[in-house]
Amino acid sequence: MLTIYNPATGTHITQVPADDAASVAAKFQAARAAQPAWAATPMPQRLACVARFRAAVVAELEALAATMTAETGKPISMSRNELNGLLGRIDFFLAEAAASTATQTVLAEGGMTEQIQHIPLGVVANISAWNYPWFVGCNVILPALLTGNAVLYKPSEFATLTGMAIVRLLHAAGVPADVLALCVGGGEVGAALQAQRIDGLFFTGSYATGAKIAQALGPRMVKLQLELGGKDPTYVCDDANPATAAASLADGAMYNTGQSCCSVERIYVHEKVFDAFVAAFVDTVHGFKVGDPMDDSTYIGAITRAAQLEVLDAQVADAVAKGAQLLTGGTRLPGNTFAPTVLVDVDHSMDLMREESFGPVIGIQKVASDAEAVALMNDTRYGLTAGVFTPDEARARALLAQVNAGSVYWNCCDRVSPRLPWSGHGDSGVGLTLSTYGIQTFTRPKAWHLRQA
């Protein structure tokens, strides 16, 4: 059995049956047997299933948001935001799945025809994350199903009830039970999934776990997609409006209690606007309400994994010991909560500026030039997102062109669009989701050479 707790209160929510190696193997065999018929199901029928799923999410949105908040500690307003944001992603998949995977004729002359066909991978495993369980799960599940794959889905053990809801609604919408199978549990269930003869594994989580998966599956030539961590930087130029930049970046750093892969985790500010920016940033952070995640007005909720509190404690202590100045926060609060924390006089000798925080903690470093800012932004093993604040678009483009990141932002941050690929450099992972490329990633291109006799 898997026991589920509310991280904000510590109270027991429920227990649910967990999988083991034998049940995972059985679900894989059933998925393998069911996948060909699902792949042969006409695209309009698969689209109709996902459209019905969308309608069900809308109908149950309040209850689904409450469930997500109870098991993850995400503020209820942000749970609603995630579900409402999911609707746009579903609309994108519905609009683009057929066209982006249609057979394409690339040559037809002299009796020779050349075509590219997109065929499903087969049976794929999705080991998902807890911080945005609807986004992260559906970024894989929906395009995988639409392109004719069967899916073995393991939600994070910290978002199991949400994962169960996703599967329940898709089954009710018409997806066969064997085509989408729920696998409940922790790391041992993830290991059992990896042991199956799957055709692809799509993982979202830490670099350490992603590296272990790559090491285990690499020799088997299984398609791997690993969406890992980030230490995402933003640079505030000397011509930026410090108050406007501060308001945006405080939200980018602290939204979802800082538990986002693309949270702003490092801020570099030109010395000419540094003091004004820091004052505005701290003032904005002081306005964030910390409290009960079920309260509509709460902005900072619970840290989902209690062990992360120790990471945040250690990063703050290390930074202060090395000369950083703590401007606000830096302490634990009741309810598995960490106070929103801002430090200055930071540098890259500190863990705070090098290792993922995944909490409401930010370091702000003063720089003297664009060149220094770019060098510091690239001084990382990660490369998920990066941003620049300046009114000068040409300057922003020139700076961002030098930064190693999968997504870059001008005068915005912490933003994901279904129309754009979500990918990273370095230890932020391999592969991508979203965009038409994120639909095609669940297919193999098959080349056809057809000569008329």
C-alpha positions as CSV (number, residue, x, y, z in Angstrom):
1,M,0.0,0.0,0.0
2,L,1.0,3.6,-0.6
3,T,0.2,6.0,2.1
4,I,-0.6,9.6,1.1
5,Y,-0.2,12.6,3.4
6,N,-1.0,16.3,3.2
7,P,2.4,18.0,3.3
8,A,1.0,21.2,4.7
9,T,-0.7,19.6,7.7
10,G,1.0,16.2,8.0
11,T,-2.4,14.6,8.1
12,H,-3.1,11.2,6.6
13,I,-5.3,11.4,3.5
14,T,-5.6,7.8,2.3
15,Q,-3.9,4.6,1.3
16,V,-4.0,3.2,-2.2
17,P,-2.8,-0.2,-3.5
18,A,0.7,0.0,-4.9
19,D,2.1,-2.0,-7.8
20,D,5.0,-4.4,-7.7
21,A,7.2,-6.0,-10.3
22,A,4.7,-8.7,-11.2
23,S,1.8,-6.3,-11.6
24,V,3.9,-3.9,-13.7
25,A,5.0,-6.8,-16.0
26,A,1.4,-7.9,-16.4
27,K,0.3,-4.4,-17.3
28,F,3.1,-4.2,-19.8
29,Q,2.0,-7.4,-21.5
30,A,-1.5,-6.2,-21.7
31,A,-0.4,-2.9,-23.1
32,R,1.7,-4.7,-25.7
33,A,-1.3,-6.8,-26.8
34,A,-3.7,-3.8,-26.9
35,Q,-1.4,-1.3,-28.7
36,P,-1.9,-2.5,-32.3
37,A,-5.6,-2.1,-32.2
38,W,-5.3,1.3,-30.6
39,A,-2.9,2.4,-33.4
40,A,-5.3,1.1,-36.0
41,T,-8.1,3.2,-34.4
42,P,-8.8,6.2,-36.8
43,M,-7.3,9.4,-35.6
44,P,-10.7,11.1,-35.4
45,Q,-11.8,8.6,-32.8
46,R,-8.6,9.1,-30.8
47,L,-9.1,12.9,-31.0
48,A,-12.7,12.4,-29.8
49,C,-11.5,10.6,-26.7
50,V,-9.2,13.5,-25.8
51,A,-11.9,16.0,-26.4
52,R,-14.2,14.2,-24.0
53,F,-11.3,14.1,-21.5
54,R,-11.0,17.9,-21.8
55,A,-14.7,18.3,-21.1
56,A,-14.4,16.1,-18.0
57,V,-11.5,18.2,-16.7
58,V,-13.7,21.3,-17.0
59,A,-16.6,19.6,-15.3
60,E,-14.5,18.5,-12.3
61,L,-12.0,21.3,-12.2
62,E,-12.7,22.5,-8.6
63,A,-12.5,19.0,-7.1
64,L,-9.4,18.2,-9.2
65,A,-7.7,21.3,-7.9
66,A,-8.6,20.5,-4.3
67,T,-7.1,17.0,-4.7
68,M,-3.9,18.4,-6.2
69,T,-3.5,21.0,-3.4
70,A,-4.2,18.5,-0.7
71,E,-1.5,16.1,-1.8
72,T,1.2,18.5,-3.0
73,G,0.7,21.7,-0.9
74,K,0.3,23.8,-4.1
75,P,-1.7,26.9,-3.4
76,I,-5.3,26.3,-4.5
77,S,-5.3,29.3,-6.9
78,M,-2.2,27.8,-8.6
79,S,-3.9,24.4,-8.8
80,R,-6.8,26.1,-10.7
81,N,-4.3,27.9,-12.9
82,E,-2.6,24.6,-13.8
83,L,-5.8,23.0,-14.8
84,N,-7.1,26.0,-16.8
85,G,-3.7,26.2,-18.5
86,L,-3.9,22.5,-19.4
87,L,-7.0,23.2,-21.5
88,G,-5.0,25.3,-23.9
89,R,-2.4,22.5,-24.2
90,I,-5.2,20.0,-24.9
91,D,-6.6,22.3,-27.6
92,F,-3.1,22.5,-29.2
93,F,-2.8,18.7,-29.3
94,L,-6.3,18.4,-30.7
95,A,-5.6,20.9,-33.4
96,E,-2.1,19.7,-34.4
97,A,-1.9,15.9,-33.9
98,A,-3.3,14.8,-37.2
99,A,-1.5,17.3,-39.4
100,S,1.9,17.0,-37.7
101,T,1.9,13.2,-38.1
102,A,0.3,12.9,-41.5
103,T,2.2,11.0,-44.2
104,Q,4.2,13.5,-46.2
105,T,5.1,13.1,-49.9
106,V,8.4,14.8,-50.4
107,L,9.0,13.7,-54.1
108,A,6.8,12.6,-56.9
109,E,8.5,12.6,-60.3
110,G,9.6,10.2,-63.0
111,G,7.6,7.3,-61.6
112,M,9.3,7.6,-58.2
113,T,7.5,8.7,-55.0
114,E,9.2,9.3,-51.7
115,Q,7.1,9.6,-48.5
116,I,7.6,10.0,-44.8
117,Q,5.2,8.1,-42.6
118,H,5.0,8.6,-38.8
119,I,4.4,5.3,-37.0
120,P,3.9,5.0,-33.2
121,L,6.8,4.0,-31.0
122,G,4.7,1.2,-29.4
123,V,4.5,0.9,-25.7
124,V,6.0,3.8,-23.8
125,A,6.6,4.5,-20.1
126,N,6.0,7.8,-18.4
127,I,7.6,8.4,-15.0
128,S,6.1,11.8,-14.1
129,A,6.6,14.6,-11.6
130,W,4.6,16.0,-8.7
131,N,5.2,19.8,-9.0
132,Y,2.9,20.2,-12.1
133,P,1.3,16.8,-12.3
134,W,-1.3,17.6,-14.9
135,F,1.0,19.6,-17.1
136,V,3.9,17.1,-17.0
137,G,1.8,14.0,-17.2
138,C,-0.4,15.2,-20.0
139,N,2.5,16.6,-22.0
140,V,3.4,12.9,-22.5
141,I,0.2,10.9,-22.1
142,L,-1.9,12.9,-24.6
143,P,0.4,13.1,-27.6
144,A,1.5,9.5,-27.0
145,L,-2.1,8.3,-27.1
146,L,-3.0,10.5,-30.0
147,T,-0.2,9.1,-32.1
148,G,-1.2,5.5,-31.4
149,N,1.0,4.4,-28.5
150,A,0.1,2.5,-25.3
151,V,1.2,4.2,-22.1
152,L,2.4,2.9,-18.8
153,Y,2.0,5.9,-16.5
154,K,3.7,6.2,-13.1
155,P,2.7,9.5,-11.4
156,S,5.0,10.7,-8.7
157,E,4.2,9.1,-5.3
158,F,3.6,12.7,-4.1
159,A,0.8,13.2,-6.7
160,T,-0.7,9.8,-6.9
161,L,-4.3,10.9,-6.4
162,T,-3.9,13.3,-9.3
163,G,-2.4,10.6,-11.5
164,M,-5.4,8.4,-10.6
165,A,-7.8,11.1,-11.7
166,I,-6.0,11.6,-15.0
167,V,-6.3,7.9,-15.8
168,R,-9.9,7.6,-14.6
169,L,-11.0,10.5,-16.8
170,L,-9.2,9.2,-19.9
171,H,-10.7,5.7,-19.4
172,A,-14.1,7.3,-19.0
173,A,-13.5,9.2,-22.2
174,G,-13.0,6.0,-24.2
175,V,-9.3,5.1,-23.9
176,P,-9.1,1.4,-23.3
177,A,-7.8,0.3,-19.9
178,D,-4.9,-1.7,-21.3
179,V,-3.8,1.1,-23.5
180,L,-3.3,3.5,-20.6
181,A,-2.3,1.7,-17.4
182,L,-1.6,3.3,-14.1
183,C,1.4,2.1,-12.1
184,V,1.4,3.3,-8.5
185,G,4.4,3.5,-6.3
186,G,7.9,4.9,-5.8
187,G,11.3,4.1,-7.1
188,E,10.8,0.4,-7.1
189,V,7.9,0.7,-9.5
190,G,9.9,3.0,-11.8
191,A,12.7,0.4,-11.8
192,A,10.1,-2.3,-12.7
193,L,8.9,-0.2,-15.6
194,Q,12.5,0.2,-16.9
195,A,12.8,-3.6,-16.8
196,Q,10.1,-4.1,-19.4
197,R,10.7,-4.3,-23.1
198,I,9.3,-0.8,-23.6
199,D,9.8,1.3,-26.8
200,G,10.4,4.6,-25.0
201,L,10.8,6.1,-21.6
202,F,9.8,9.6,-20.8
203,F,11.0,10.9,-17.4
204,T,10.7,14.2,-15.6
205,G,12.6,14.6,-12.4
206,S,16.1,15.1,-11.0
207,Y,19.4,14.9,-12.9
208,A,20.6,12.1,-10.5
209,T,17.7,9.9,-11.3
210,G,17.7,10.7,-15.0
211,A,21.4,9.8,-15.2
212,K,20.7,6.4,-13.6
213,I,17.9,5.8,-16.1
214,A,20.1,6.7,-19.0
215,Q,22.8,4.4,-17.8
216,A,20.4,1.5,-17.4
217,L,18.5,1.9,-20.7
218,G,21.2,3.3,-23.0
219,P,22.6,-0.2,-24.0
220,R,19.1,-1.3,-24.9
221,M,18.7,1.5,-27.4
222,V,15.3,2.5,-25.9
223,K,14.2,6.0,-26.9
224,L,14.9,8.2,-23.9
225,Q,13.4,11.6,-23.1
226,L,14.7,13.1,-19.8
227,E,13.4,16.4,-18.6
228,L,15.6,17.2,-15.6
229,G,16.5,20.2,-13.5
230,G,17.6,23.8,-14.0
231,K,19.3,26.7,-12.4
232,D,17.7,29.3,-14.5
233,P,19.3,32.8,-14.7
234,T,18.0,36.2,-15.6
235,Y,19.9,39.4,-16.3
236,V,18.5,42.8,-15.6
237,C,20.2,45.3,-17.8
238,D,21.1,48.9,-16.8
239,D,18.4,50.3,-19.0
240,A,15.6,48.1,-17.5
241,N,12.8,49.4,-15.3
242,P,13.9,48.0,-12.0
243,A,10.4,48.0,-10.4
244,T,8.8,46.3,-13.4
245,A,11.6,43.7,-13.6
246,A,11.5,43.1,-9.9
247,A,7.7,42.4,-9.9
248,S,8.0,39.9,-12.7
249,L,11.1,38.1,-11.4
250,A,9.8,37.8,-7.8
251,D,6.8,36.0,-9.3
252,G,9.1,33.9,-11.5
253,A,11.2,32.9,-8.6
254,M,8.5,32.2,-6.0
255,Y,5.5,31.0,-8.0
256,N,4.4,27.5,-7.0
257,T,6.5,28.0,-3.9
258,G,9.6,28.0,-6.2
259,Q,9.0,24.4,-7.0
260,S,9.2,24.7,-10.8
261,C,11.8,23.4,-13.2
262,C,11.9,26.7,-14.9
263,S,11.7,28.9,-11.7
264,V,14.1,31.9,-11.8
265,E,16.9,30.6,-9.6
266,R,19.7,33.2,-10.2
267,I,19.3,36.9,-10.9
268,Y,22.1,39.1,-12.1
269,V,21.5,42.9,-12.0
270,H,23.6,45.7,-13.5
271,E,25.2,47.8,-10.8
272,K,23.5,50.9,-12.1
273,V,20.0,49.6,-11.2
274,F,21.0,47.1,-8.5
275,D,19.9,49.0,-5.4
276,A,16.5,50.0,-6.9
277,F,15.9,46.5,-8.2
278,V,16.7,44.8,-4.9
279,A,14.5,47.2,-2.9
280,A,11.5,46.6,-5.3
281,F,12.1,42.9,-5.3
282,V,12.1,42.6,-1.5
283,D,9.1,44.8,-1.2
284,T,7.2,42.5,-3.7
285,V,8.3,39.4,-1.8
286,H,7.0,40.9,1.5
287,G,3.6,41.1,-0.1
288,F,3.4,37.3,-0.8
289,K,1.0,35.7,1.7
290,V,2.4,32.5,3.3
291,G,-0.2,30.1,4.7
292,D,-2.8,27.5,4.2
293,P,-2.6,26.2,0.6
294,M,-6.4,25.8,0.6
295,D,-6.9,29.6,1.2
296,D,-7.5,31.5,-2.1
297,S,-5.2,34.3,-1.0
298,T,-2.2,32.1,-0.2
299,Y,0.8,32.6,-2.5
300,I,3.5,30.6,-0.8
301,G,2.3,27.1,0.1
302,A,4.0,24.0,1.4
303,I,7.2,22.3,0.4
304,T,5.9,19.1,-1.1
305,R,8.9,16.9,-0.1
306,A,10.0,17.5,3.5
307,A,13.5,16.5,2.7
308,Q,13.8,19.6,0.5
309,L,13.6,21.8,3.6
310,E,17.0,20.6,4.6
311,V,18.4,21.5,1.2
312,L,17.1,25.0,1.5
313,D,18.5,25.3,5.1
314,A,21.9,24.2,3.9
315,Q,22.0,26.6,0.9
316,V,21.1,29.6,3.0
317,A,23.6,28.6,5.7
318,D,26.4,28.0,3.2
319,A,25.7,31.4,1.5
320,V,25.7,33.4,4.7
321,A,28.9,31.6,5.9
322,K,30.6,32.7,2.7
323,G,29.5,36.3,3.0
324,A,26.0,36.6,1.6
325,Q,23.6,39.0,3.2
326,L,20.1,37.7,4.1
327,L,17.5,40.4,3.4
328,T,14.4,38.4,4.3
329,G,13.3,34.9,5.1
330,G,15.8,32.1,5.6
331,T,13.8,30.2,8.1
332,R,11.3,27.3,8.2
333,L,7.7,28.1,9.1
334,P,4.9,25.8,10.3
335,G,3.2,23.6,7.8
336,N,6.2,22.3,5.9
337,T,6.8,25.9,4.7
338,F,9.9,27.8,4.0
339,A,9.8,31.6,4.3
340,P,10.4,33.4,1.0
341,T,14.1,34.2,1.1
342,V,16.2,36.8,-0.7
343,L,20.0,37.0,-0.4
344,V,22.5,39.5,-1.9
345,D,26.3,39.7,-2.0
346,V,26.2,36.2,-3.5
347,D,28.7,34.6,-5.8
348,H,29.4,31.3,-7.6
349,S,31.3,29.8,-4.7
350,M,27.9,29.3,-3.0
351,D,25.7,26.3,-3.5
352,L,22.8,28.7,-3.8
353,M,24.1,30.0,-7.1
354,R,25.1,26.6,-8.5
355,E,22.7,23.8,-7.3
356,E,19.0,23.7,-7.8
357,S,17.0,25.1,-4.9
358,F,13.5,24.1,-5.8
359,G,12.0,26.4,-3.2
360,P,11.2,30.1,-2.5
361,V,14.9,31.1,-2.3
362,I,16.8,33.4,-4.6
363,G,20.2,34.9,-4.8
364,I,20.7,38.3,-6.5
365,Q,24.2,39.2,-7.8
366,K,25.6,42.5,-8.9
367,V,27.4,42.7,-12.3
368,A,29.3,45.5,-14.0
369,S,28.7,44.6,-17.7
370,D,26.8,42.6,-20.2
371,A,29.8,40.4,-20.7
372,E,30.1,39.5,-17.1
373,A,26.4,38.7,-16.9
374,V,26.6,36.3,-19.9
375,A,29.6,34.6,-18.5
376,L,27.9,34.0,-15.2
377,M,24.6,32.9,-16.8
378,N,26.6,30.2,-18.7
379,D,28.6,29.2,-15.6
380,T,26.3,26.2,-14.9
381,R,25.9,22.6,-15.8
382,Y,22.2,23.2,-16.6
383,G,20.6,25.0,-19.5
384,L,16.8,25.0,-19.3
385,T,15.7,28.7,-19.5
386,A,17.3,32.1,-19.3
387,G,16.0,35.7,-19.6
388,V,17.0,39.3,-20.1
389,F,15.2,42.4,-19.1
390,T,15.8,45.5,-21.2
391,P,13.7,47.8,-23.4
392,D,16.1,47.1,-26.3
393,E,15.1,44.1,-28.3
394,A,18.2,44.0,-30.3
395,R,20.3,44.0,-27.2
396,A,18.2,41.2,-25.6
397,R,18.5,39.1,-28.8
398,A,22.3,39.5,-28.9
399,L,22.7,38.6,-25.3
400,L,20.3,35.6,-25.3
401,A,21.9,34.2,-28.5
402,Q,25.1,33.7,-26.4
403,V,23.3,31.9,-23.5
404,N,23.0,28.1,-23.5
405,A,19.4,27.4,-22.8
406,G,16.5,25.6,-24.4
407,S,14.1,28.5,-23.9
408,V,14.9,32.2,-23.6
409,Y,12.8,35.1,-22.4
410,W,12.8,38.8,-23.2
411,N,11.1,40.8,-20.4
412,C,9.3,37.8,-19.1
413,C,10.1,34.5,-17.3
414,D,8.8,31.2,-16.1
415,R,6.6,30.8,-19.1
416,V,5.7,27.6,-21.1
417,S,3.8,27.6,-24.4
418,P,2.3,24.5,-26.1
419,R,3.3,26.0,-29.4
420,L,7.1,26.0,-28.6
421,P,9.4,23.0,-27.8
422,W,10.3,22.5,-24.2
423,S,13.9,21.3,-24.1
424,G,17.2,21.9,-22.3
425,H,21.0,21.9,-22.6
426,G,23.5,20.0,-20.5
427,D,22.2,18.4,-17.3
428,S,18.7,19.8,-18.0
429,G,18.1,16.7,-20.1
430,V,17.6,15.4,-23.6
431,G,14.6,15.3,-25.8
432,L,11.6,17.6,-25.8
433,T,7.9,17.9,-25.2
434,L,5.3,20.3,-26.6
435,S,5.1,21.9,-30.0
436,T,4.6,19.8,-33.1
437,Y,8.0,18.3,-32.5
438,G,6.7,17.1,-29.1
439,I,3.9,15.3,-30.9
440,Q,6.2,13.7,-33.4
441,T,8.6,12.6,-30.7
442,F,6.2,9.7,-30.0
443,T,6.6,8.4,-33.5
444,R,9.3,6.9,-35.7
445,P,9.7,8.3,-39.2
446,K,9.5,5.6,-41.8
447,A,10.9,6.3,-45.2
448,W,9.0,5.0,-48.2
449,H,10.6,4.6,-51.7
450,L,7.9,3.8,-54.2
451,R,8.7,3.2,-57.9
452,Q,5.8,2.7,-60.3
453,A,6.4,-0.4,-62.4
